[in-house]
């Protein structure tokens, strides 16, 4: 059983910032990557950012490059997402996702999902 606890969502005006955090726990849990996905109303869940511990790699969706920054701790199984210059189109439920992998240019999610944290950006 893997438990994911996400926090840090909220309501912010366009141009503002938020920082999301996630802690993954579970018996014998070992992560090799941590990522974030998001799902806006009426849309499919989409990749946002991911970090792989070894070899260390960081990936971003084109829509958030230059605005979002992912960081994490592989020992603590934690990941954070610093979101700056937020736009109304960033409004979504954000989900933490461990152990995803890159396939070509696409980041595929791992099998575990948290409850998500709501991010709302007002114009």
C-alpha positions, -999 to 999 in steps of 0.1 A, spaced: 0 0 0 14 34 -11 1 66 5 6 99 -12 0 131 7 -2 162 -15 -4 198 -1 0 234 -11 -28 240 -35 -51 270 -33 -65 301 -50 -41 326 -65 -43 355 -89 -27 352 -124 10 360 -121 12 346 -86 30 316 -72 23 284 -53 44 256 -40 30 221 -40 45 193 -19 41 156 -19 53 128 4 51 92 -6 51 65 20 45 28 22 60 -5 33 91 -11 13 84 18 -10 114 27 -31 111 54 -57 132 60 -87 113 90 -99 86 114 -87 63 134 -109 33 157 -111 3 155 -134 -27 177 -135 -63 174 -147 -85 203 -156 -123 200 -157 -134 182 -188 -99 174 -199 -76 144 -196 -49 141 -171 -17 155 -184 20 154 -175 35 185 -158 69 177 -145 91 148 -133 124 141 -117 144 109 -119 169 103 -92 196 83 -110 207 92 -135 194 126 -125 170 139 -150 143 166 -149 115 168 -175 88 195 -180 58 198 -201 63 226 -227 34 245 -212 52 250 -179 89 253 -189 105 284 -175 77 289 -149 76 257 -129 105 240 -110 105 205 -96 127 193 -68 128 163 -45 145 140 -21 149 104 -30 157 93 5 125 109 20 105 101 -11 93 137 -13 88 160 -43 79 197 -46 67 218 -75 73 255 -74 49 272 -97 55 308 -107 39 332 -132 7 312 -129 -19 315 -156 -57 307 -155 -50 277 -178 -29 262 -150 -61 257 -130 -65 220 -123 -62 193 -97 -25 184 -94 -15 149 -86 17 135 -73 29 103 -90 59 82 -81 78 58 -104 69 71 -138 92 66 -167 102 84 -199 95 66 -232 110 86 -260 97 121 -253 67 111 -233 66 106 -195 44 77 -186 29 77 -151 36 52 -124 7 31 -109 0 51 -78 -20 83 -74 -29 106 -45 -61 124 -40 -47 155 -56 -46 191 -46 -67 219 -63 -49 248 -79 -72 277 -90 -57 307 -108 -80 336 -112 -77 361 -140 
